[in-house]
Amino acid sequence: MKHTKWIAGLIGIALGLVITFVIPTPHGLTHAGMIVLASLVTANIFWIFNVIPSFATGLLMLSSWVILGATDFPTAFNIFSTTTMWIIIGGLGLGAAATKTGLINRIALKIMSWFPANFSGQTLALFTAGTIISPMIPSAHPKTAMSTPIAQGISNALGYKPMSKGSSGLFLAAIWGLLVMEASFLSATAQNYAFKGLLPNKFQSVLTWGNWFVMMLPWTIIALVGGYFLLRWLFKPRNDQTVSKSFINQQLTDLGPMSRDEKITGAVILVAIVFWILESTVNIPAAVTALVGVSVLVATKVLTPNDFKTRLSWNTIIFIGTVMALGNVMQTVGLTSWLRVILKPVISPILGNIWITVIVLPIIIYICKFVVVSLISTGTLIIIALLPFFQTTPFNPAVIVFIVTTSVNIWLLSYMDAPFLTGSAAVNNSMASKGSLASSSLGYMVINIVGLLCCVPVWQLLGVV
């Protein structure tokens, strides 16, 4: 594996050098465009084979533009001063507080105590808890790491054997509620902001927190209802008997009364979500709301300076910033215009009709996931490939972000979804079989397309299609 990385890295560098200095600049493209294209080819190879950490690859890509004269430093690194980057930082800070204080764990357990202690009841509970919690933490890994041990405890209490149908179903219910439903809320994952940030500024304005939720509501309903019945059909044990809720009740008892820090965190997140929903009305940018919320948590000592070092994934933040920089720079150097001409015969038929787009584009993304593992990298590559056509599509390119967000999250093979690996590792890979992952992912892939099709009439009603 180590040799594979080094070989891939050398190939990536060699291709970048050849494109930059050997291949003649094609008609319609500037040398600056060739430099950006070369760096993109090299970076993609580095990202696919994980030659070095993704954020380091991104920083080298941006730096190469400045070193080789494709653009200046302010243009290359401009994205790091945008509101998108600051809302990602603020959102991750709020999520860190929710995880640190145990608020998320308490909410999940409390919701589970309201449902019957059997497979159907606890599957529905995990779906409900995950959907409610998702917008509070914009990072998939801590959510899956927290949710699957709870699902394992419920599975043990219900008497399910490891890797059995019941155990696999509860594991997937925990993942589904917290990971799949991230697409329903703008604030549910940092990658939503990353994909939004790749759009030209004039198209980003439609993607406020409230608009995102409304435009994705049909998909949310289909994904929840379809997912619940899919897991019941695939994994419900024949003898689904109701047992005591002692496990859940004991967990709540162990947590004790709600702490001061939990109350403060809950209040701050609730107020933040309200302000995000009313962003266009109160005219306060979502990033400012998030940063004020984090400042309140620091002032009240819910978060400490050390938490900012250990609980915020700074490498992820930097990586997201570097991939978002591509959109603006590609347009600046004329690369998008040149790619539009080259890719038009292939892309135009797909983007010429919204109904075709929501069917064909997810399938293309599913295929890409066999090669490009990273969720953010896959989505970035797709959006960048389509970026040259955003000015000519018969619909607002914002809907492309929805399609990408829902479609990158598949787990047909375990390596395709890193948060799944995190959730599985949290329970020592003892809950779900490979077959259960594959069958549930295939079901989701169909449900996703159906959900997106149901969104089209809403998008038409709102004027984005």
Buried (B, 14 or more C-beta within 10 A) or exposed (E): EEEEBEEBBEBBBEBBEEBBEEEEBEEEBBBBBBBBBBBBBBBBBBBBBBBEEBBBBBBBBBBBBBEBEBBEEEBBBBBBEBBBBBBBBBBBBBBBBBBBBBBBBBBBBBBBBEBBBBBBBBBBBBBBBBBBBBBBBBBBBBBBBBBBBBBBBBBBBBEBEBBBBBBBBBBBBBBBBBBBBBBBBBBBBBBBBBBBBBBBEEBBEBBBBBBBBBBBBBBBEBBBEBBBBBBBEBBBBEEBEEEEBEBBBEBBEEBEEEBEBBEBBBEBBEBBBEBBBBBEEEEBBBBBBBBBBBBBBBEBEBBEEEBBEEBBBEEBBBBBBBBBBBBBBBBBBBBBBBBBEEBBEEBEEBBEEBEEBBBBBBEBBBEBBEEBBBBBBBBBBBBBBBBBBBBEBEBBBBBBBBBBBBBBBBBBBBEBBBBBBBBBEBBEEEBBBEEBBBBBBBBBBEBBBBBBBBBBEBBEEEEBB
